[in-house]
Amino acid sequence: MLPESNPEALGLDPAPLARLCATIERHIAEGYHPGAQLAIARHGEMALYKSFGKASIGPDKAADDRTMFLMYSNTKVVTTCAIWQLVEDGLLRFTDTVASVLPGFEANGKGDITIIQLLSHQGGFPSSMPNAKVWGDQAELRRQVCAFTLEWTPGSRVHYHPTAAHWVCAAIINELTGRDFRDVIRERIIMPLGLGEELYIGTPESEQGRCADIYDTTGPHKFTVRAPEATSAFKLSGVPGGGGYGTARAMATFYQALGNGGELNGVRLVSPRMMEYVTRNFTGDRLDTNMGFAMNRGLGPHSRGEQDVIRGLGTLAHPATFGHGGVGSSYCWADPESGLSFAFFSNCRQDQDGGAWHNGRMETLSNLAHASIVE
């Protein structure tokens, strides 16, 4: 865990951060979400960590420092970090086809899909969805992902794959290590960073009481618990593209490592060259046809780049800033130029308007974090 510091000691202006916190508190008061959590770190120390509002309602339970939030697609970058490690182990190459490392995946015309295409949302099978049988059965997972069918020619479009691509990643990790992907991620990423009690890809029943509920909304203060996310089985499953649970402090710590060339406090996850490579823009200015705009896709996260606006990372971000979001609820990122990392979680999906409110919310929150950098 990162040592605690304060904004001033880390070269941050506390005034924009106070406005950031006040904005989160206002959104909760206005009924956009019951609770939230924020963490901002820099240079290997925690500048700010704060929980807001309620982890659950009916019965009410306050969010606190040990509350874990559903990370949704922020989980993707944790999962792909394990893929990066397999490349550095010499067990995999980004230019390999998926089928060359996962025999059988070539079924239904998928034989030419590369790892690069898989990780940059160009695989061509975004709607594929394995059923819950794969949650605890590696053989069934392998069978189902190999049976995925194409919707268009791989590489011909950029289109966000909500869960399909990262179920394939999980099957690859299983195949190349001979072990469950959740165990590999925990032992090679989570535990070395000292996050064993604050980040789970597959949350054990003993820790599920710390998980905030996740809600849908039909208007201010109108919240409905989502299913199957509310179930113990879902929390335990560790869906690799959207089922991790963690604290904002844990994800700000994880992104400290990524933004620092893959290393944090003597623990190296991957090499600096790897981080430079996977945070490149592999999709150029091509439209992500699911998002409706260019996303500057890397091999896991996406980057700020230099266009007028970017989703989630803040327009004020340095072009090298990279990160990922979670549907209508959250965003995590790192700015390698300044050493800042940021994690925000809320417990209500604000995606009913196509994500417009959430995108505006994250633009404001991320820009306030960037505006705090003064040294």
C-alpha positions as CSV (number, residue, x, y, z in Angstrom):
1,M,0.0,0.0,0.0
2,L,1.2,3.5,-0.7
3,P,2.3,5.7,2.1
4,E,-0.1,8.6,2.9
5,S,1.0,12.1,2.2
6,N,-0.9,15.3,1.3
7,P,-1.5,17.4,-1.8
8,E,0.9,20.2,-1.0
9,A,3.8,17.9,-0.2
10,L,3.4,16.2,-3.6
11,G,3.3,19.5,-5.6
12,L,-0.5,19.6,-5.9
13,D,-2.8,22.6,-5.4
14,P,-5.4,21.6,-2.8
15,A,-8.0,24.1,-4.1
16,P,-8.9,22.2,-7.3
17,L,-9.0,19.0,-5.3
18,A,-11.4,20.6,-2.8
19,R,-13.6,21.5,-5.8
20,L,-13.4,18.0,-7.1
21,C,-14.6,16.6,-3.7
22,A,-17.3,19.2,-3.5
23,T,-18.5,18.2,-7.0
24,I,-18.8,14.5,-6.0
25,E,-20.7,15.5,-2.8
26,R,-23.1,17.7,-4.9
27,H,-23.8,14.9,-7.3
28,I,-24.7,12.6,-4.4
29,A,-26.9,15.3,-2.8
30,E,-28.6,15.7,-6.2
31,G,-29.4,12.0,-6.3
32,Y,-27.1,10.9,-9.2
33,H,-25.6,8.0,-7.1
34,P,-25.7,6.9,-3.5
35,G,-21.9,6.8,-2.9
36,A,-18.5,7.2,-4.3
37,Q,-14.8,6.8,-3.7
38,L,-11.8,8.9,-4.9
39,A,-8.0,8.4,-4.8
40,I,-5.3,10.5,-6.2
41,A,-1.6,9.5,-5.9
42,R,1.7,10.9,-7.1
43,H,5.3,9.8,-7.0
44,G,4.5,6.7,-5.1
45,E,2.5,8.4,-2.3
46,M,-1.2,8.9,-1.7
47,A,-2.2,12.5,-1.9
48,L,-6.0,12.0,-1.3
49,Y,-8.2,9.1,-0.5
50,K,-11.8,9.8,0.4
51,S,-15.1,7.9,0.5
52,F,-18.5,9.6,0.1
53,G,-22.1,8.8,0.8
54,K,-23.5,5.3,1.0
55,A,-22.2,2.0,-0.2
56,S,-25.8,0.6,-0.1
57,I,-29.3,1.7,0.6
58,G,-32.1,-0.2,2.2
59,P,-30.6,-0.8,4.7
60,D,-28.2,2.1,4.5
61,K,-24.5,1.4,4.8
62,A,-22.0,4.2,4.7
63,A,-19.1,4.0,2.2
64,D,-15.7,3.9,4.1
65,D,-12.0,3.3,3.3
66,R,-12.5,-0.5,3.1
67,T,-15.6,-0.4,0.8
68,M,-14.9,-2.0,-2.6
69,F,-16.7,-0.9,-5.7
70,L,-17.6,-2.8,-8.8
71,M,-14.9,-1.8,-11.3
72,Y,-16.7,-2.8,-14.4
73,S,-14.4,-2.4,-17.4
74,N,-11.6,-0.9,-15.3
75,T,-11.1,-4.7,-14.7
76,K,-9.9,-5.0,-18.3
77,V,-6.5,-3.3,-17.7
78,V,-5.8,-5.5,-14.8
79,T,-6.5,-8.6,-16.9
80,T,-4.5,-7.3,-19.9
81,C,-1.5,-6.7,-17.6
82,A,-1.3,-10.4,-17.1
83,I,-1.2,-10.8,-20.9
84,W,1.6,-8.2,-21.1
85,Q,3.5,-10.3,-18.5
86,L,3.1,-13.5,-20.6
87,V,4.6,-11.6,-23.5
88,E,7.6,-10.7,-21.4
89,D,7.8,-14.3,-20.2
90,G,8.3,-15.3,-23.9
91,L,5.2,-17.4,-23.9
92,L,3.3,-15.0,-26.3
93,R,3.8,-12.4,-28.9
94,F,1.4,-9.6,-29.7
95,T,1.6,-10.4,-33.4
96,D,0.6,-14.0,-32.7
97,T,-2.9,-15.1,-33.8
98,V,-5.1,-16.1,-30.9
99,A,-5.6,-19.5,-32.6
100,S,-1.9,-20.2,-32.5
101,V,-1.9,-20.1,-28.7
102,L,-5.5,-21.2,-28.2
103,P,-6.1,-24.1,-30.7
104,G,-9.7,-24.3,-31.7
105,F,-10.3,-20.5,-31.7
106,E,-9.9,-20.6,-35.5
107,A,-13.5,-21.9,-35.7
108,N,-16.1,-19.7,-37.5
109,G,-13.5,-17.7,-39.5
110,K,-11.5,-16.4,-36.5
111,G,-8.1,-17.9,-37.4
112,D,-6.5,-14.6,-38.4
113,I,-7.3,-12.5,-35.4
114,T,-4.1,-11.3,-33.7
115,I,-3.5,-10.5,-30.1
116,I,-3.1,-6.8,-31.1
117,Q,-6.6,-6.9,-32.7
118,L,-8.0,-8.7,-29.7
119,L,-6.7,-6.1,-27.2
120,S,-7.5,-3.0,-29.3
121,H,-11.2,-3.9,-29.9
122,Q,-10.8,-4.9,-33.5
123,G,-11.5,-8.6,-33.2
124,G,-14.9,-8.5,-34.9
125,F,-17.0,-10.3,-32.3
126,P,-18.2,-7.6,-29.8
127,S,-21.6,-9.1,-29.1
128,S,-20.4,-12.6,-28.1
129,M,-21.2,-13.5,-24.6
130,P,-20.4,-16.7,-22.7
131,N,-23.0,-17.8,-20.2
132,A,-22.5,-18.2,-16.5
133,K,-21.3,-21.8,-16.9
134,V,-17.8,-20.5,-17.7
135,W,-17.5,-18.7,-14.3
136,G,-16.1,-21.7,-12.6
137,D,-15.2,-24.1,-15.5
138,Q,-12.0,-23.5,-17.5
139,A,-12.8,-26.2,-20.0
140,E,-16.3,-24.7,-20.6
141,L,-14.8,-21.2,-21.0
142,R,-12.4,-22.5,-23.6
143,R,-15.2,-24.3,-25.5
144,Q,-17.4,-21.2,-25.5
145,V,-14.9,-18.7,-26.6
146,C,-13.7,-20.9,-29.4
147,A,-17.3,-21.0,-30.6
148,F,-17.6,-17.2,-30.8
149,T,-18.8,-16.1,-34.3
150,L,-17.7,-13.1,-36.3
151,E,-19.9,-10.0,-37.0
152,W,-17.4,-8.5,-39.4
153,T,-13.9,-9.0,-40.8
154,P,-11.3,-8.7,-38.0
155,G,-9.4,-5.4,-38.3
156,S,-11.9,-3.7,-40.5
157,R,-13.6,-1.8,-37.7
158,V,-12.9,-0.6,-34.2
159,H,-15.8,-1.4,-32.0
160,Y,-15.7,-1.8,-28.2
161,H,-16.0,-5.4,-27.1
162,P,-17.8,-5.2,-23.6
163,T,-16.8,-8.6,-22.3
164,A,-16.0,-11.0,-25.2
165,A,-12.3,-10.1,-25.9
166,H,-11.3,-10.4,-22.2
167,W,-13.0,-13.7,-21.8
168,V,-10.6,-14.8,-24.6
169,C,-7.8,-13.2,-22.6
170,A,-8.8,-15.3,-19.6
171,A,-8.8,-18.5,-21.8
172,I,-5.3,-17.6,-23.1
173,I,-3.9,-17.1,-19.6
174,N,-5.4,-20.4,-18.5
175,E,-4.0,-22.1,-21.6
176,L,-0.4,-20.7,-21.3
177,T,0.0,-21.1,-17.5
178,G,-2.1,-24.2,-16.9
179,R,-3.7,-22.3,-14.0
180,D,-6.9,-20.3,-13.4
181,F,-6.5,-16.7,-14.7
182,R,-7.8,-15.3,-11.4
183,D,-5.1,-17.0,-9.5
184,V,-2.4,-15.8,-11.9
185,I,-3.6,-12.2,-11.7
186,R,-3.7,-12.3,-7.9
187,E,-0.3,-13.8,-7.5
188,R,1.5,-11.8,-10.2
189,I,-0.1,-8.4,-10.0
190,I,-2.4,-7.9,-7.0
191,M,-0.3,-9.4,-4.2
192,P,3.1,-8.0,-5.2
193,L,1.7,-4.5,-5.1
194,G,0.4,-5.1,-1.6
195,L,-3.3,-4.9,-2.7
196,G,-4.4,-8.4,-1.5
197,E,-7.1,-7.0,0.8
198,E,-8.3,-4.2,-1.6
199,L,-8.5,-5.6,-5.2
200,Y,-10.1,-8.9,-6.3
201,I,-10.7,-10.5,-9.7
202,G,-13.0,-13.0,-8.1
203,T,-14.2,-11.7,-4.7
204,P,-14.4,-14.5,-2.1
205,E,-17.5,-14.8,-0.1
206,S,-15.6,-13.7,3.1
207,E,-15.0,-10.3,1.5
208,Q,-18.3,-9.7,-0.3
209,G,-19.8,-7.8,2.6
210,R,-17.4,-5.0,1.8
211,C,-18.7,-4.7,-1.8
212,A,-20.9,-1.6,-2.5
213,D,-24.2,-2.4,-4.3
214,I,-24.4,-1.2,-7.9
215,Y,-27.6,0.5,-9.0
216,D,-29.5,1.6,-12.1
217,T,-31.5,4.8,-11.9
218,T,-34.6,6.2,-13.4
219,G,-34.2,9.7,-12.0
220,P,-32.8,11.6,-9.0
221,H,-32.7,9.4,-5.9
222,K,-34.4,6.5,-7.7
223,F,-32.1,3.5,-7.5
224,T,-32.7,-0.1,-8.3
225,V,-30.1,-2.8,-7.5
226,R,-28.7,-4.4,-10.6
227,A,-28.8,-8.2,-11.2
228,P,-26.8,-10.4,-11.6
229,E,-24.2,-8.0,-10.2
230,A,-25.9,-8.3,-6.8
231,T,-25.4,-12.0,-6.6
232,S,-22.6,-13.7,-4.7
233,A,-21.9,-15.9,-7.7
234,F,-21.2,-12.8,-9.9
235,K,-18.9,-11.3,-7.3
236,L,-17.0,-14.6,-7.1
237,S,-16.8,-15.0,-10.9
238,G,-14.2,-12.3,-11.5
239,V,-15.5,-11.5,-15.0
240,P,-12.2,-10.5,-16.7
241,G,-13.7,-7.7,-18.7
242,G,-16.0,-6.2,-16.0
243,G,-16.3,-8.1,-12.7
244,G,-13.4,-7.0,-10.5
245,Y,-14.0,-5.3,-7.2
246,G,-11.6,-2.9,-5.6
247,T,-11.0,0.3,-3.7
248,A,-10.1,3.5,-5.5
249,R,-6.9,3.5,-3.4
250,A,-6.0,0.1,-4.9
251,M,-6.5,1.2,-8.5
252,A,-4.7,4.5,-7.9
253,T,-1.8,2.3,-6.6
254,F,-2.0,0.0,-9.6
255,Y,-1.9,3.0,-12.0
256,Q,1.1,4.4,-10.1
257,A,3.0,1.3,-11.2
258,L,1.8,1.5,-14.8
259,G,2.5,5.2,-15.0
260,N,6.0,4.7,-13.6
261,G,7.1,2.4,-16.4
262,G,5.6,-0.7,-14.8
263,E,7.3,-0.5,-11.4
264,L,6.3,0.7,-8.0
265,N,8.5,0.8,-4.8
266,G,10.8,-2.0,-6.1
267,V,8.0,-4.2,-7.5
268,R,8.2,-4.5,-11.2
269,L,5.1,-5.7,-13.1
270,V,6.4,-5.2,-16.6
271,S,9.2,-3.2,-18.3
272,P,9.2,0.4,-19.3
273,R,9.3,-0.6,-23.0
274,M,6.2,-2.7,-22.4
275,M,4.4,0.3,-21.0
276,E,5.5,2.5,-23.9
277,Y,4.2,-0.1,-26.3
278,V,0.8,-1.0,-24.9
279,T,-0.1,2.7,-24.4
280,R,0.5,3.6,-28.0
281,N,-2.4,4.5,-30.2
282,F,-3.1,1.4,-32.2
283,T,-6.3,2.7,-33.8
284,G,-5.3,6.1,-34.9
285,D,-8.1,8.5,-35.6
286,R,-10.5,5.7,-36.6
287,L,-14.0,6.0,-35.1
288,D,-14.9,3.5,-32.4
289,T,-18.4,2.7,-33.8
290,N,-19.7,1.7,-30.3
291,M,-18.5,4.9,-28.7
292,G,-19.2,7.3,-31.6
293,F,-15.7,8.9,-31.6
294,A,-12.0,8.0,-31.7
295,M,-10.7,6.4,-28.6
296,N,-7.0,6.1,-29.2
297,R,-7.0,2.4,-28.3
298,G,-3.9,0.8,-26.8
299,L,-3.5,-2.8,-25.9
300,G,-5.6,-2.5,-22.7
301,P,-6.0,1.2,-21.9
302,H,-6.7,4.1,-24.2
303,S,-4.7,7.3,-24.3
304,R,-5.4,11.0,-24.3
305,G,-3.8,11.9,-27.6
306,E,-4.1,15.4,-29.1
307,Q,-7.7,15.6,-30.4
308,D,-10.0,18.2,-29.1
309,V,-11.8,16.0,-26.5
310,I,-11.3,12.5,-25.1
311,R,-13.6,10.3,-23.0
312,G,-12.9,10.1,-19.3
313,L,-9.3,11.2,-19.1
314,G,-9.9,15.0,-19.2
315,T,-9.1,17.4,-22.0
316,L,-6.4,19.0,-19.8
317,A,-4.6,15.7,-19.7
318,H,-1.1,15.3,-21.1
319,P,-1.3,13.5,-24.4
320,A,0.5,10.4,-22.9
321,T,-2.2,10.0,-20.1
322,F,-3.8,6.6,-20.4
323,G,-6.6,4.7,-18.5
324,H,-10.0,3.1,-18.8
325,G,-13.5,3.6,-17.6
326,G,-16.3,1.5,-16.1
327,V,-19.7,1.7,-17.7
328,G,-21.5,4.9,-16.5
329,S,-19.8,4.8,-13.1
330,S,-16.0,5.1,-12.9
331,Y,-12.6,5.9,-14.4
332,C,-9.0,5.3,-13.6
333,W,-5.9,6.7,-15.2
334,A,-2.2,7.6,-15.0
335,D,-0.3,10.6,-16.3
336,P,3.3,9.3,-16.8
337,E,4.5,12.9,-17.5
338,S,3.5,14.2,-14.1
339,G,3.5,11.0,-12.0
340,L,-0.2,11.5,-11.1
341,S,-2.7,8.6,-10.9
342,F,-6.4,8.9,-10.4
343,A,-9.3,6.5,-9.5
344,F,-12.9,7.4,-9.1
345,F,-15.7,4.9,-8.4
346,S,-19.4,5.5,-8.0
347,N,-22.2,2.9,-7.4
348,C,-24.8,3.9,-9.9
349,R,-24.7,3.4,-13.7
350,Q,-25.4,6.7,-15.4
351,D,-25.6,5.3,-18.9
352,Q,-29.3,5.7,-19.7
353,D,-28.6,8.8,-21.8
354,G,-25.9,7.2,-23.9
355,G,-23.4,8.1,-21.3
356,A,-23.6,11.9,-21.8
357,W,-24.0,12.8,-18.1
358,H,-21.3,10.4,-17.0
359,N,-18.9,11.6,-19.7
360,G,-19.4,15.2,-18.6
361,R,-19.0,14.2,-15.0
362,M,-15.7,12.5,-15.7
363,E,-14.5,15.4,-17.8
364,T,-15.0,17.7,-14.9
365,L,-13.5,15.5,-12.2
366,S,-10.5,14.5,-14.3
367,N,-9.8,18.1,-15.3
368,L,-9.9,19.2,-11.7
369,A,-7.3,16.6,-10.9
370,H,-5.1,17.7,-13.8
371,A,-5.5,21.4,-12.7
372,S,-4.1,20.6,-9.3
373,I,-0.6,19.8,-10.8
374,V,1.5,22.9,-10.1
375,E,5.0,21.6,-9.5
